[in-house]
Amino acid sequence: MAKTESMQAIIQLVGGPENINKVWHCMTRLRFDLIDENKVAWQEIKNLPGVLGAQSQSGQVQIIIGPKVNEWYQVIIDNLSPVTVTATDTSRPRKGLISLFMDTVSGVFGPIVPAIAGAGMIKGLLAGLIALKIISAKSDTVMVIDLIASGVFYFLPFFLAVSAAKIFKTNEYLAAAVAACLMYPTLIDAAKALATHTPGAASAIYFMDVIPVSVFNYSASVIPVIFSVLALSYIHRWVDKIMPDVLKTVFTPTLTLFIAALVSLSVIGPAGIYLGKLLAFFIQGMFDISSVFAGFVVGAIRPVAILTGMHHAMTPIALQNFTDQGWDMLMPMMFMANMAIAGSTFAIYFHVKTREEKTLVLSAAVSGLLGITEPALFGVLTRYKKAFIATTISSSIASAFIAFFGVRLYGYILSSIFSLPAYIGPYFIYILMGVTLALVLSFTLTWMLVVRGDRITESPNPKIIASQDSH
């Protein structure tokens, strides 16, 4: 079956257009919100050329594609009529809070990861060049590179607003307008004056002398804008419902923007800031108790989180750390997990004998080194229980190791072997040692623990093997 036919076949195999409530994607997975998951033809989906795996997790149907997921997504969208996407369906069971949270986080962050990862890589490389004294920190060159790298993070609320609007099915430009209210210079300047203890600086400004608008700097913030757009979606539908048809064109967006912006500024924004700080405080609390313990825990849960599609839950915490502290310790641990996954997969290469199996395993291992771990996890390690255990142990130990030395990162980047230059500075030797530890330990443990009889399933599906040639 040709690749395009495989893409089109997915629509029918998940129950047809009428069964699809919503479809989106992250960096490697197609994610479906379906009306009835019982209609999904799981085995047929897994047998499609180019599909690495499929699973149901947290109320989502996740189809693992790999780096070319956006190409698949575009074909699926082109073959879905807008009328087939159901806005609401009262017959569907209500999702739990965890499912809704995972839907939101993966849906919002997935499309914008290339922008923040690219900018983060530039930011990390800049820090390395300055640390090595290749360029002066006060030079115009640094100023230009910094504005290229920092622009995405400073204006992150706009990116999140547009992405969240697609998830919550509301107007993207109204969402951007709400983000603009949070980012308006009046509010940001007031927050800076408050932070620097400028005489006369106030912690709040008042609307009609009654409603307080707390002064915060929302640049680079995450949670406030996501919840603000969620509120906007409900406000927009409510206003549109009560507004007479003759007035909708002008007054629906007017009233929607006014109410949504006021609610965001006075209630949701401040609450989101405090919630973000609470999440970061919880993680920091683990590090305060013991950085080694925190590293061990994060390293242990990371492979399982990727396997279940819940790894995006750490992204808002990492971004909040960058905002509050200017650095983060979680992402280096994610790096260790990816290297452990790659190391175990390389070890499996020496356990398989057929050319087809070696092609699959080697391709998956290289993808893991490059930060794309789904091919290794779903195509290889889930077939070897002891290999997955070895990966988890190695990820935990390597993460605890770098946590002991306080390894931190100063900008969001993908956890790839090519990310190493971003760590150039006082922690560079420790991240090199951590990467080496993760790769060697996972390779050694997997080599020692796994024997041919440990394979959970028969040899990998040849159709899946064929899909790896492009990765």
Secondary structure, DSSP 8 states (H G I E B T S, - for coil): --HHHHHHHHHHHTT-GGGEEEEEE-SSEEEEEES-GGG--HHHHHTSTT--EEEEETTEEEEE--TTHHHHHHHHHHTS-GGGS-S--TTS----HHHHHHHHHHHHHHHHHHHHHHHHHHHHHHHHHHHTTSS-TTSHHHHHHHHHHHHHHHTHHHHHHHHHHHHHTS-HHHHHHHHHHHT-HHHHHHHHHHHTT-TT--SEEEETTTEEEE----TT--HHHHHHHHHHHHHHHHHHHHS-HHHHHHHHHHHHHHHHHHHIIIIIHHHHHHHHHHHHHHHHHHHHH-HHHHHHHHHHHHHHHHHHT-GGGGHHHHHHHHHHHS-BSHHHHHHHHHHHHHHHHHHHHTT--SHHHHHHHHHHHHHHHTT--HHHHHHTGGGBHHHHHHHHHHHHHHHHHHHHTT--BSS----SGGGGGGG-STTHHHHHHHHHHHHHHHHHHHHHH--GGGBSSSS--HHHHHHGGG-
